[in-house]
Amino acid sequence: MATDFYKLLGVSQSVSQEELKRAYRKRARELHPDANPNNPEAEEQFKELSRAYEVLSDQNTRARYDQFGEAGISGGGGRGSGAGGDPFGGGGFGSIFDAFFGGDSPFGGGGGQRQSAGPQRGPDLETQLKIEFAQAVFGCTSSVTIRTAVRCDDCSATGAAAGTSVTTCSDCGGSGQIRRTRQSILGQMVTASPCGKCRGAGQRIETPCATCHGEGRVTREQTHSVEIPAGIASGQTMRVTSRGGVGPRGGEAGDLYVHIEVGDHEMYRRDENDLITEVKVSISQAALGAEFVLATLDGDETLVVPAGVQHGNEFVLKGRGVPSLNQGGRARNQVRGDLRVQIAVFVPKKLNARERELLEELAKLRGESFSAQESRVKSKIKSAFS
């Protein structure tokens, strides 16, 4: 019975691509082999899940699947339209016949021609990396450790025990496919299907390696160095090619997707490519002006606050913000945002006798009304709510 890819991912047929991605990631984390060690059933479900997402995440293969089911994408690899603008996803006009005749094509190629023999590519992996605020601004080199499939050194990734070798499959001659030709009213029909003896690998292992059991790969922890570009932000994802799990029997490695999380900073917050900080000034500093030493991410800067500055005023230090991630080159040579310094005038909650005396004198000089005694103010407030 054919598997319903939508049910497998737990979504409806009208699901958006973003919702599809979220559903896949959730299920993939639940079924990943690392989370289910020694569970062949979970591993098989994970493979089916990945296959379903591979097909549905591409608009072209999804459309063929919606119209013809698995017959519409059999042998297609699930990677969208082929080179040269082929509307049938790289399979040519023969793909129409794939949908109705299971791979038979009057043009001699058939859908099976698109299925390449040889080792399968390994799985893509995901991990999360938390970096410091300044590291995100200027870039850095970090590392991630993941548990993944790596090549088996005992058999040099062949899967064959020491002293033995991999042999070419006698049924398919190493192609991984069995091709049959017959005549029909449409002409010569060629059917290509995976070889049942070698399961499409094109090779046979008579004596499997005892370490990897013929897989050519084993599972262990791997640490990879990751170059973090200047200007990266929380929630962005980096693709590190060929750092995923390796495929069986020498298959190339998949990719590693690193999801970035940036820590908070005690002084600064980010607004796109600008950095924002707040400088608190007293009433007297706001009225008379002041100088501050501002610790920027590039080093100390002198900030001159003019007399009469108002609460909420903003001062801009050009080119002291975050580098544009789309610009190449070193962080300090990239086009950068600005550092915006926002002024916050604070009023003291308590005054000693001398401070109050001076402020009252200032208020009298300026002709400003004020409460002569704090106790009188408190009594008025109390009576207003009694």
HELIX and SHEET records of a PDB file:
HELIX    1   1 PHE A    5  LEU A    9  1                                   5    
HELIX    2   2 GLN A   17  LEU A   31  1                                  15    
HELIX    3   3 PRO A   40  LEU A   56  1                                  17    
HELIX    4   4 GLN A   59  PHE A   68  1                                  10    
HELIX    5   5 GLY A   69  GLY A   72  5                                   4    
HELIX    6   6 ALA A   83  GLY A   85  5                                   3    
HELIX    7   7 GLY A   94  PHE A  101  1                                   8    
HELIX    8   8 GLY A  111  ARG A  114  5                                   4    
HELIX    9   9 PHE A  133  PHE A  138  1                                   6    
HELIX   10  10 PRO A  248  GLY A  250  5                                   3    
HELIX   11  11 ILE A  283  LEU A  288  1                                   6    
HELIX   12  12 ALA A  331  ASN A  333  5                                   3    
HELIX   13  13 ALA A  353  LEU A  365  1                                  13    
HELIX   14  14 GLU A  374  ALA A  384  1                                  11    
SHEET    1   A 3 LEU A 125  ILE A 131  0                                        
SHEET    2   A 3 LEU A 256  VAL A 262  1                                        
SHEET    3   A 3 THR A 237  VAL A 240 -1                                        
SHEET    1   B 2 CYS A 140  ARG A 151  0                                        
SHEET    2   B 2 ARG A 217  ILE A 228 -1                                        
SHEET    1   C 2 THR A 167  THR A 168  0                                        
SHEET    2   C 2 GLN A 203  ARG A 204 -1                                        
SHEET    1   D 2 GLN A 177  SER A 184  0                                        
SHEET    2   D 2 GLY A 187  PRO A 194 -1                                        
SHEET    1   E 4 ARG A 269  ASP A 271  0                                        
SHEET    2   E 4 ASP A 274  VAL A 281 -1                                        
SHEET    3   E 4 LEU A 339  VAL A 345  1                                        
SHEET    4   E 4 GLU A 314  LEU A 317 -1                                        
SHEET    1   F 2 ALA A 290  THR A 296  0                                        
SHEET    2   F 2 GLY A 299  VAL A 305 -1                                        
END                                                                             
